[in-house]
């Protein structure tokens, strides 16, 4: 192309097209998990973190349960790893729930001592956290998930 305006316009259109591509559920969940990990020591922020609401449970009880679960999570992680909170993604699993919804699990290693499973519901192009399951490596079930990706 000899016209610099058309070359610039063409490059701009390509960049816009690339920028508009939607992110994969794994990318969205990793971003969400990163936010969750940054706020691990701040209970108020974790309580505001978007999570799946439990059906048929009064909001007051659901909020109380969430607060208790966050406190237990913080205590458990502090016991296993009191100094640093570095999380490294090990693997992701695409599965279906019992009611045939798409779910995604991200398995993270932390402090070389523990494993943390983050469970996400996947709907359209959104993910919502529904489960956080920390455990010591020696507590991890040997066959937690099959490697088969279901969706």
N, CA and C atoms as a LAMMPS dump frame, in Angstrom:
ITEM: TIMESTEP
0
ITEM: NUMBER OF ATOMS
453
ITEM: BOX BOUNDS ff ff ff
-5.0000000000000000e+02 5.0000000000000000e+02
-5.0000000000000000e+02 5.0000000000000000e+02
-5.0000000000000000e+02 5.0000000000000000e+02
ITEM: ATOMS id mol type element x y z
1 1 1 N 0.841 -1.179 0
2 1 2 C 0 0 0
3 1 3 C 0.878 1.232 0
4 2 1 N 0.595 2.094 -0.95
5 2 2 C 1.405 3.309 -1.047
6 2 3 C 0.809 4.442 -0.226
7 3 1 N -0.452 4.356 0.076
8 3 2 C -1.11 5.414 0.833
9 3 3 C -0.929 5.143 2.334
10 4 1 N -0.202 6.012 3.067
11 4 2 C 0.036 5.783 4.495
12 4 3 C -1.252 5.814 5.314
13 5 1 N -2.242 6.58 4.897
14 5 2 C -3.509 6.625 5.616
15 5 3 C -4.2 5.263 5.564
16 6 1 N -4.227 4.638 4.368
17 6 2 C -4.865 3.33 4.236
18 6 3 C -4.103 2.26 5.019
19 7 1 N -2.788 2.355 5.053
20 7 2 C -1.989 1.411 5.826
21 7 3 C -2.292 1.55 7.316
22 8 1 N -2.337 2.793 7.795
23 8 2 C -2.66 3.053 9.202
24 8 3 C -4.063 2.573 9.529
25 9 1 N -5.016 2.832 8.651
26 9 2 C -6.399 2.4 8.843
27 9 3 C -6.481 0.88 8.888
28 10 1 N -5.779 0.211 7.993
29 10 2 C -5.778 -1.255 7.953
30 10 3 C -5.21 -1.841 9.241
31 11 1 N -4.116 -1.291 9.703
32 11 2 C -3.509 -1.762 10.953
33 11 3 C -4.459 -1.506 12.114
34 12 1 N -5.101 -0.35 12.12
35 12 2 C -6.063 -0.024 13.177
36 12 3 C -7.223 -1.005 13.206
37 13 1 N -7.753 -1.361 12.06
38 13 2 C -8.87 -2.309 11.983
39 13 3 C -8.432 -3.689 12.484
40 14 1 N -7.242 -4.108 12.118
41 14 2 C -6.729 -5.397 12.585
42 14 3 C -6.59 -5.399 14.104
43 15 1 N -6.035 -4.328 14.664
44 15 2 C -5.859 -4.246 16.113
45 15 3 C -7.197 -4.228 16.841
46 16 1 N -8.161 -3.504 16.296
47 16 2 C -9.491 -3.458 16.898
48 16 3 C -10.136 -4.841 16.852
49 17 1 N -10.009 -5.519 15.733
50 17 2 C -10.566 -6.859 15.589
51 17 3 C -9.951 -7.81 16.6
52 18 1 N -8.642 -7.754 16.75
53 18 2 C -7.971 -8.617 17.718
54 18 3 C -8.367 -8.268 19.146
55 19 1 N -8.523 -6.994 19.425
56 19 2 C -8.902 -6.541 20.761
57 19 3 C -10.323 -6.903 21.132
58 20 1 N -11.186 -7.103 20.153
59 20 2 C -12.587 -7.393 20.411
60 20 3 C -12.857 -8.894 20.581
61 21 1 N -11.871 -9.718 20.321
62 21 2 C -12.085 -11.146 20.482
63 21 3 C -12.338 -11.44 21.951
64 22 1 N -13.328 -12.286 22.196
65 22 2 C -13.676 -12.575 23.581
66 22 3 C -12.634 -13.495 24.207
67 23 1 N -12.511 -13.393 25.516
68 23 2 C -11.548 -14.203 26.249
69 23 3 C -12.151 -15.56 26.545
70 24 1 N -11.288 -16.543 26.675
71 24 2 C -11.741 -17.897 26.996
72 24 3 C -12.214 -17.932 28.456
73 25 1 N -13.029 -18.919 28.808
74 25 2 C -13.444 -19.055 30.211
75 25 3 C -12.239 -19.197 31.149
76 26 1 N -11.194 -19.893 30.69
77 26 2 C -9.994 -20.035 31.514
78 26 3 C -9.35 -18.685 31.797
79 27 1 N -9.268 -17.836 30.763
80 27 2 C -8.679 -16.503 30.956
81 27 3 C -9.52 -15.67 31.918
82 28 1 N -10.835 -15.735 31.761
83 28 2 C -11.721 -14.983 32.654
84 28 3 C -11.609 -15.482 34.089
85 29 1 N -11.574 -16.804 34.258
86 29 2 C -11.475 -17.381 35.6
87 29 3 C -10.116 -17.059 36.229
88 30 1 N -9.052 -17.093 35.446
89 30 2 C -7.727 -16.756 35.978
90 30 3 C -7.682 -15.306 36.446
91 31 1 N -8.307 -14.428 35.701
92 31 2 C -8.357 -13.014 36.102
93 31 3 C -9.134 -12.868 37.41
94 32 1 N -10.265 -13.571 37.505
95 32 2 C -11.071 -13.519 38.718
96 32 3 C -10.294 -14.1 39.9
97 33 1 N -9.638 -15.241 39.688
98 33 2 C -8.858 -15.874 40.753
99 33 3 C -7.74 -14.943 41.214
100 34 1 N -7.105 -14.252 40.291
101 34 2 C -6.043 -13.311 40.643
102 34 3 C -6.562 -12.219 41.571
103 35 1 N -7.734 -11.695 41.259
104 35 2 C -8.362 -10.683 42.127
105 35 3 C -8.658 -11.275 43.497
106 36 1 N -9.193 -12.482 43.509
107 36 2 C -9.512 -13.161 44.768
108 36 3 C -8.237 -13.323 45.602
109 37 1 N -7.143 -13.778 44.981
110 37 2 C -5.89 -13.999 45.701
111 37 3 C -5.31 -12.698 46.254
112 38 1 N -5.436 -11.608 45.5
113 38 2 C -4.91 -10.311 45.958
114 38 3 C -5.618 -9.847 47.228
115 39 1 N -6.872 -10.28 47.398
116 39 2 C -7.669 -9.828 48.533
117 39 3 C -7.768 -10.853 49.657
118 40 1 N -6.941 -11.888 49.625
119 40 2 C -7.051 -12.961 50.61
120 40 3 C -6.976 -12.49 52.055
121 41 1 N -6.205 -11.466 52.314
122 41 2 C -6.048 -10.989 53.688
123 41 3 C -7.062 -9.913 54.068
124 42 1 N -7.953 -9.586 53.154
125 42 2 C -8.926 -8.512 53.398
126 42 3 C -10.334 -9.102 53.337
127 43 1 N -10.843 -9.509 54.492
128 43 2 C -12.137 -10.201 54.555
129 43 3 C -13.263 -9.396 53.91
130 44 1 N -13.285 -8.087 54.135
131 44 2 C -14.357 -7.254 53.568
132 44 3 C -14.389 -7.341 52.043
133 45 1 N -13.221 -7.316 51.422
134 45 2 C -13.171 -7.397 49.957
135 45 3 C -13.572 -8.789 49.472
136 46 1 N -13.152 -9.838 50.195
137 46 2 C -13.535 -11.192 49.795
138 46 3 C -15.047 -11.392 49.904
139 47 1 N -15.648 -10.791 50.91
140 47 2 C -17.1 -10.912 51.065
141 47 3 C -17.841 -10.255 49.911
142 48 1 N -17.23 -9.267 49.297
143 48 2 C -17.86 -8.583 48.163
144 48 3 C -17.52 -9.232 46.825
145 49 1 N -16.616 -10.215 46.855
146 49 2 C -16.209 -10.888 45.617
147 49 3 C -17.421 -11.604 45.02
148 50 1 N -17.658 -11.431 43.716
149 50 2 C -18.818 -12.076 43.084
150 50 3 C -18.743 -13.605 43.19
151 51 1 N -19.811 -14.179 43.708
152 51 2 C -19.909 -15.631 43.838
153 51 3 C -21.339 -16.054 43.525
154 52 1 N -21.487 -17.313 43.167
155 52 2 C -22.814 -17.866 42.894
156 52 3 C -23.636 -17.805 44.177
157 53 1 N -24.86 -17.337 44.059
158 53 2 C -25.757 -17.282 45.221
159 53 3 C -26.423 -18.643 45.397
160 54 1 N -26.503 -19.075 46.636
161 54 2 C -27.118 -20.361 46.94
162 54 3 C -28.635 -20.231 46.813
163 55 1 N -29.213 -21.091 46.001
164 55 2 C -30.662 -21.054 45.797
165 55 3 C -31.378 -21.53 47.06
166 56 1 N -32.537 -20.993 47.291
167 56 2 C -33.411 -21.398 48.406
168 56 3 C -32.778 -21.213 49.778
169 57 1 N -31.928 -20.231 49.917
170 57 2 C -31.321 -19.926 51.202
171 57 3 C -31.494 -18.43 51.456
172 58 1 N -32.079 -18.071 52.6
173 58 2 C -32.256 -16.639 52.885
174 58 3 C -30.926 -15.897 52.805
175 59 1 N -30.975 -14.693 52.288
176 59 2 C -29.767 -13.907 52.058
177 59 3 C -28.947 -13.713 53.33
178 60 1 N -29.614 -13.489 54.451
179 60 2 C -28.912 -13.275 55.72
180 60 3 C -28.084 -14.508 56.102
181 61 1 N -28.658 -15.67 55.951
182 61 2 C -27.941 -16.907 56.277
183 61 3 C -26.81 -17.135 55.277
184 62 1 N -27.076 -16.888 53.996
185 62 2 C -26.047 -17.051 52.963
186 62 3 C -24.861 -16.136 53.249
187 63 1 N -25.119 -14.89 53.623
188 63 2 C -24.039 -13.949 53.93
189 63 3 C -23.253 -14.384 55.164
190 64 1 N -23.961 -14.877 56.182
191 64 2 C -23.298 -15.356 57.395
192 64 3 C -22.398 -16.559 57.067
193 65 1 N -22.915 -17.477 56.259
194 65 2 C -22.122 -18.642 55.852
195 65 3 C -20.891 -18.223 55.045
196 66 1 N -21.077 -17.262 54.153
197 66 2 C -19.959 -16.787 53.34
198 66 3 C -18.872 -16.189 54.23
199 67 1 N -19.281 -15.388 55.224
200 67 2 C -18.328 -14.78 56.152
201 67 3 C -17.552 -15.854 56.914
202 68 1 N -18.252 -16.865 57.425
203 68 2 C -17.587 -17.95 58.156
204 68 3 C -16.637 -18.72 57.249
205 69 1 N -17.071 -18.999 56.028
206 69 2 C -16.223 -19.732 55.092
207 69 3 C -14.967 -18.955 54.739
208 70 1 N -15.086 -17.649 54.583
209 70 2 C -13.919 -16.809 54.28
210 70 3 C -12.942 -16.831 55.454
211 71 1 N -13.462 -16.726 56.674
212 71 2 C -12.601 -16.772 57.855
213 71 3 C -11.864 -18.11 57.945
214 72 1 N -12.586 -19.206 57.693
215 72 2 C -11.961 -20.539 57.735
216 72 3 C -10.898 -20.673 56.64
217 73 1 N -11.191 -20.156 55.462
218 73 2 C -10.226 -20.196 54.36
219 73 3 C -8.965 -19.424 54.73
220 74 1 N -9.136 -18.217 55.252
221 74 2 C -7.986 -17.397 55.636
222 74 3 C -7.148 -18.101 56.712
223 75 1 N -7.808 -18.68 57.708
224 75 2 C -7.092 -19.379 58.768
225 75 3 C -6.333 -20.585 58.217
226 76 1 N -6.98 -21.345 57.357
227 76 2 C -6.364 -22.548 56.788
228 76 3 C -5.143 -22.194 55.944
229 77 1 N -5.281 -21.173 55.099
230 77 2 C -4.153 -20.761 54.256
231 77 3 C -3.012 -20.205 55.093
232 78 1 N -3.337 -19.462 56.148
233 78 2 C -2.297 -18.91 57.031
234 78 3 C -1.56 -20.032 57.765
235 79 1 N -2.271 -21.104 58.097
236 79 2 C -1.651 -22.247 58.768
237 79 3 C -0.68 -22.972 57.834
238 80 1 N -1.098 -23.167 56.598
239 80 2 C -0.266 -23.886 55.635
240 80 3 C 0.885 -23.015 55.14
241 81 1 N 0.591 -21.75 54.922
242 81 2 C 1.559 -20.865 54.286
243 81 3 C 1.516 -19.488 54.949
244 82 1 N 2.167 -19.33 56.101
245 82 2 C 2.043 -18.074 56.836
246 82 3 C 2.755 -16.879 56.211
247 83 1 N 3.743 -17.112 55.342
248 83 2 C 4.564 -16.005 54.859
249 83 3 C 4.081 -15.446 53.525
250 84 1 N 4.091 -16.258 52.499
251 84 2 C 3.792 -15.765 51.154
252 84 3 C 2.54 -16.423 50.607
253 85 1 N 1.901 -15.742 49.699
254 85 2 C 0.691 -16.274 49.09
255 85 3 C 0.849 -16.248 47.562
256 86 1 N 1.8 -17.018 47.072
257 86 2 C 1.985 -17.123 45.629
258 86 3 C 1.195 -18.311 45.12
259 87 1 N 0.412 -18.084 44.087
260 87 2 C -0.428 -19.128 43.51
261 87 3 C -0.007 -19.365 42.065
262 88 1 N 0.262 -20.626 41.737
263 88 2 C 0.68 -20.997 40.389
264 88 3 C -0.341 -21.961 39.807
265 89 1 N -0.883 -21.594 38.657
266 89 2 C -1.871 -22.443 37.998
267 89 3 C -1.207 -23.738 37.539
268 90 1 N -1.787 -24.869 37.954
269 90 2 C -1.277 -26.176 37.55
270 90 3 C -2.065 -26.742 36.379
271 91 1 N -3.394 -26.648 36.453
272 91 2 C -4.219 -27.304 35.457
273 91 3 C -5.641 -26.75 35.513
274 92 1 N -6.343 -26.896 34.399
275 92 2 C -7.767 -26.54 34.377
276 92 3 C -8.563 -27.749 33.905
277 93 1 N -9.803 -27.821 34.362
278 93 2 C -10.688 -28.934 34.033
279 93 3 C -12.034 -28.382 33.591
280 94 1 N -12.504 -28.783 32.415
281 94 2 C -13.825 -28.398 31.913
282 94 3 C -14.765 -29.572 32.129
283 95 1 N -15.809 -29.353 32.918
284 95 2 C -16.739 -30.422 33.274
285 95 3 C -18.175 -29.918 33.168
286 96 1 N -19.107 -30.831 33.411
287 96 2 C -20.524 -30.484 33.525
288 96 3 C -20.971 -30.775 34.953
289 97 1 N -21.834 -29.921 35.467
290 97 2 C -22.39 -30.148 36.796
291 97 3 C -23.481 -31.216 36.714
292 98 1 N -24.004 -31.599 37.856
293 98 2 C -25.088 -32.589 37.891
294 98 3 C -26.323 -32.112 37.134
295 99 1 N -26.53 -30.793 37.119
296 99 2 C -27.68 -30.258 36.379
297 99 3 C -27.276 -29.775 34.979
298 100 1 N -26.172 -30.325 34.469
299 100 2 C -25.729 -30.138 33.091
300 100 3 C -25.276 -28.715 32.75
301 101 1 N -24.806 -27.968 33.741
302 101 2 C -24.23 -26.646 33.486
303 101 3 C -22.736 -26.802 33.265
304 102 1 N -22.188 -25.922 32.445
305 102 2 C -20.742 -25.921 32.227
306 102 3 C -20.054 -25.407 33.492
307 103 1 N -19.038 -26.142 33.928
308 103 2 C -18.244 -25.691 35.065
309 103 3 C -16.763 -25.835 34.72
310 104 1 N -15.986 -25 35.338
311 104 2 C -14.555 -24.961 35.1
312 104 3 C -13.859 -24.967 36.457
313 105 1 N -12.878 -25.833 36.596
314 105 2 C -12.068 -25.862 37.808
315 105 3 C -10.644 -25.474 37.46
316 106 1 N -10.073 -24.586 38.261
317 106 2 C -8.663 -24.227 38.135
318 106 3 C -7.944 -24.762 39.364
319 107 1 N -6.88 -25.5 39.13
320 107 2 C -6.096 -26.068 40.224
321 107 3 C -4.822 -25.246 40.375
322 108 1 N -4.657 -24.654 41.556
323 108 2 C -3.491 -23.827 41.853
324 108 3 C -2.638 -24.479 42.93
325 109 1 N -1.337 -24.325 42.793
326 109 2 C -0.402 -24.715 43.843
327 109 3 C -0.053 -23.444 44.616
328 110 1 N 0.076 -23.57 45.938
329 110 2 C 0.559 -22.427 46.703
330 110 3 C 1.561 -22.904 47.748
331 111 1 N 2.618 -22.146 47.893
332 111 2 C 3.684 -22.387 48.87
333 111 3 C 4.285 -23.78 48.794
334 112 1 N 4.208 -24.433 47.686
335 112 2 C 4.755 -25.788 47.503
336 112 3 C 4.147 -26.796 48.486
337 113 1 N 3.263 -26.337 49.348
338 113 2 C 2.664 -27.203 50.373
339 113 3 C 1.207 -27.536 50.079
340 114 1 N 0.543 -26.658 49.35
341 114 2 C -0.892 -26.821 49.213
342 114 3 C -1.4 -26.719 47.798
343 115 1 N -2.649 -27.118 47.659
344 115 2 C -3.377 -27.032 46.394
345 115 3 C -4.695 -26.327 46.689
346 116 1 N -5.1 -25.47 45.782
347 116 2 C -6.359 -24.746 45.922
348 116 3 C -7.151 -24.928 44.641
349 117 1 N -8.348 -25.481 44.757
350 117 2 C -9.238 -25.651 43.606
351 117 3 C -10.242 -24.507 43.608
352 118 1 N -10.332 -23.829 42.478
353 118 2 C -11.308 -22.758 42.296
354 118 3 C -12.338 -23.263 41.291
355 119 1 N -13.6 -23.308 41.69
356 119 2 C -14.662 -23.787 40.813
357 119 3 C -15.486 -22.633 40.275
358 120 1 N -15.773 -22.654 38.982
359 120 2 C -16.517 -21.582 38.328
360 120 3 C -17.672 -22.138 37.514
361 121 1 N -18.818 -21.483 37.595
362 121 2 C -19.909 -21.738 36.661
363 121 3 C -19.621 -20.921 35.414
364 122 1 N -19.868 -21.506 34.255
365 122 2 C -19.623 -20.822 32.986
366 122 3 C -20.949 -20.673 32.275
367 123 1 N -21.291 -19.42 31.965
368 123 2 C -22.536 -19.152 31.254
369 123 3 C -22.273 -18.057 30.235
370 124 1 N -22.62 -18.336 28.994
371 124 2 C -22.313 -17.435 27.881
372 124 3 C -20.82 -17.14 27.91
373 125 1 N -20.448 -15.883 28.056
374 125 2 C -19.029 -15.546 28.122
375 125 3 C -18.686 -14.974 29.499
376 126 1 N -19.28 -15.564 30.533
377 126 2 C -19.036 -15.109 31.897
378 126 3 C -18.698 -16.305 32.783
379 127 1 N -17.915 -16.059 33.808
380 127 2 C -17.637 -17.066 34.82
381 127 3 C -17.979 -16.485 36.187
382 128 1 N -18.489 -17.342 37.073
383 128 2 C -18.82 -16.919 38.431
384 128 3 C -18.295 -17.966 39.4
385 129 1 N -17.528 -17.519 40.357
386 129 2 C -16.941 -18.4 41.358
387 129 3 C -18.032 -19.055 42.19
388 130 1 N -17.929 -20.37 42.386
389 130 2 C -18.895 -21.041 43.258
390 130 3 C -18.218 -21.899 44.319
391 131 1 N -16.916 -22.158 44.175
392 131 2 C -16.265 -23.06 45.116
393 131 3 C -14.792 -22.713 45.267
394 132 1 N -14.325 -22.737 46.516
395 132 2 C -12.911 -22.575 46.816
396 132 3 C -12.556 -23.711 47.773
397 133 1 N -11.667 -24.583 47.344
398 133 2 C -11.352 -25.779 48.116
399 133 3 C -9.846 -25.871 48.324
400 134 1 N -9.35 -25.44 49.496
401 134 2 C -7.919 -25.561 49.777
402 134 3 C -7.61 -26.902 50.431
403 135 1 N -6.418 -27.411 50.17
404 135 2 C -5.987 -28.658 50.82
405 135 3 C -4.469 -28.748 50.767
406 136 1 N -3.93 -29.521 51.683
407 136 2 C -2.501 -29.832 51.626
408 136 3 C -2.294 -30.807 50.481
409 137 1 N -1.103 -30.785 49.895
410 137 2 C -0.832 -31.679 48.762
411 137 3 C -1.077 -33.136 49.125
412 138 1 N -0.7 -33.52 50.337
413 138 2 C -0.888 -34.911 50.728
414 138 3 C -2.358 -35.264 50.957
415 139 1 N -3.224 -34.262 51.1
416 139 2 C -4.664 -34.493 51.267
417 139 3 C -5.397 -34.58 49.926
418 140 1 N -4.724 -34.151 48.868
419 140 2 C -5.376 -34.105 47.548
420 140 3 C -5.705 -35.519 47.08
421 141 1 N -6.976 -35.754 46.705
422 141 2 C -7.322 -37.075 46.175
423 141 3 C -6.485 -37.388 44.936
424 142 1 N -6.018 -38.618 44.834
425 142 2 C -5.134 -38.996 43.735
426 142 3 C -5.766 -38.751 42.372
427 143 1 N -7.017 -39.144 42.229
428 143 2 C -7.709 -38.929 40.952
429 143 3 C -8.848 -37.948 41.228
430 144 1 N -8.486 -36.693 41.254
431 144 2 C -9.483 -35.667 41.56
432 144 3 C -10.436 -35.476 40.394
433 145 1 N -9.889 -35.386 39.213
434 145 2 C -10.675 -35.228 38.002
435 145 3 C -10.01 -36.028 36.893
436 146 1 N -10.8 -36.471 35.954
437 146 2 C -10.193 -37.085 34.778
438 146 3 C -9.671 -35.971 33.886
439 147 1 N -8.724 -36.287 33.058
440 147 2 C -8.156 -35.287 32.148
441 147 3 C -9.069 -34.96 30.983
442 148 1 N -10.118 -35.748 30.802
443 148 2 C -11.04 -35.511 29.7
444 148 3 C -11.752 -34.17 29.868
445 149 1 N -11.651 -33.343 28.839
446 149 2 C -12.332 -32.05 28.839
447 149 3 C -13.711 -32.255 28.202
448 150 1 N -14.771 -31.973 28.927
449 150 2 C -16.11 -32.348 28.48
450 150 3 C -16.82 -31.301 27.603
451 151 1 N -16.313 -30.107 27.543
452 151 2 C -16.946 -29.114 26.669
453 151 3 C -15.893 -28.221 26.052
